[in-house]
Amino acid sequence: MLALLKKIGEIIANWWSEFTLQTKLMAVVTLMVSLLMSSFSFWAVNTIQQDARLNDTRYGRDLGLLLAANVAPLVAEGKRNEVARFSRLFYSSTSSVRYMLYADEEGKIFLGLPFSESEVKTSLTLRRRIQLPEDFMANVETGNFSALPMVRQHLTPNGELTDVFVPLIQEGKYLGVLAIGINPNPTAVISSNLTRDVTLSVFVSIWAMVILGAVFNALIITKPIKELSEGVRNIAQGNFKQRIDLPFGGELGELIFSFNEMAEQLENYKKQNIEELRAEKAKLETLVSTIADGALLLDANLQLMLVNSTAGRIFSWEGKDVVGANVIDYLPVAVQMEISRPLYQIAGGEIEGGEYCCTLDEPNKRTIRVLLTTVLLHRAPGKESLCQSCIYDADDTCNSTERPEVIECTLYEHKLEKGLNSQYRDSLKGIAMTVQDITREVELNEAKSQFISNVSHELRTPLFNIKSFIETLHEYGEDLSEIERREFLETANHETDRLTRLTLL
């Protein structure tokens, strides 16, 4: 039995623990209110019942005194037949009297109504001697008639019965006792049952109203509110197709209608924005595709977001779907070795960009220049929303006046020189990668260097000869013959003509 009670207690504890704090508080308050109202109802009905019993007691005392006053002279004269006749008339005319018993001074019953009927079964008729209350004879012997008549109540198979004991006194002489059984007042009987019924009804009614109120609240208020909360959550997550289909009227219906209308407008606005973004993306892709240099846009994870045809041709990516892949995996080995570390440093925020050159051997030997530039997410000062027009014209405060409704802007590193405060560089948006094929430029530089080297060599030889002969004439002219001096001058003249021809080429 103890184990069963323990098991039931655990089940109730688990069941109670599943309730929310609000439900627990509601249950406790409901229990307190129901107990309070039931107690008040019990007290009120019980007070009415006690008043009814008091009235029954007063009625029995008055009835006993009235009957005793009429039969006491007849008992004193010994006219028991008259007593019996009068008592029968009184008994038959008074429906509230259950029985009437007359006893002499010794307590022996000499008359009873209805004495022979089987329904009169009371302990008062035991051994044909009436059983008086304990203090009855003491009050009679001491003459304390203020405490008389005496009343007591007891239960019988037919209900509660009020016993009234009235002494028969004639001229101060005690002649015996009259015992009258009074049926309870129907109002008292009804009120006795009413006490239980009303108390139980009040308790059950309060709980029934609370349960009905909870059901009403769940169906009429809680359910649509939960639907609205779920709808708002979905809207916040970007699901603008969310709709609430509940048949409610009044303010709640207007709220649901307004929510659905808002969701529809947001869905249309989203579609419009998507179309605008697609158009802008198409314009951007068209613009990027026309750029002579290779252009790549990477996200913060170094995944390719945009690649133009020039970059694809330089890196031999024609026919490959590289968008969404990590750029390191598709770069040529020479380029990987040159820019892999800088790319990771930029993604980690260690550096902001740089310029790198490398030579590709396949499919054709060429030299490329790679420019890396950070793309930052910028938030306008004092604004929660993001502006986009500053990509075209960023002033010192980055306040957009042309397109304030646009929510995002992309700023390249060189734009930050216009005075944008670094506190608004919230996070790295991506990396812009520009690839320039400088093979022709390198070849031209090499040809230029070779040309300059050749010209320098061609110029250096006649100049050296001219300078040598002139220095010889200057230092040793007096020691040279006329023929030698003329020969030296002819040689210098010849080299001068040669130099002149070189400068005219």
Summary of the structure (lengths in Angstrom):
residues: 505
radius of gyration: 61.1
end to end distance: 124.5
largest distance: 211.6
contacts: 1360
relative contact order: 0.05
helix: 58%
strand: 18%
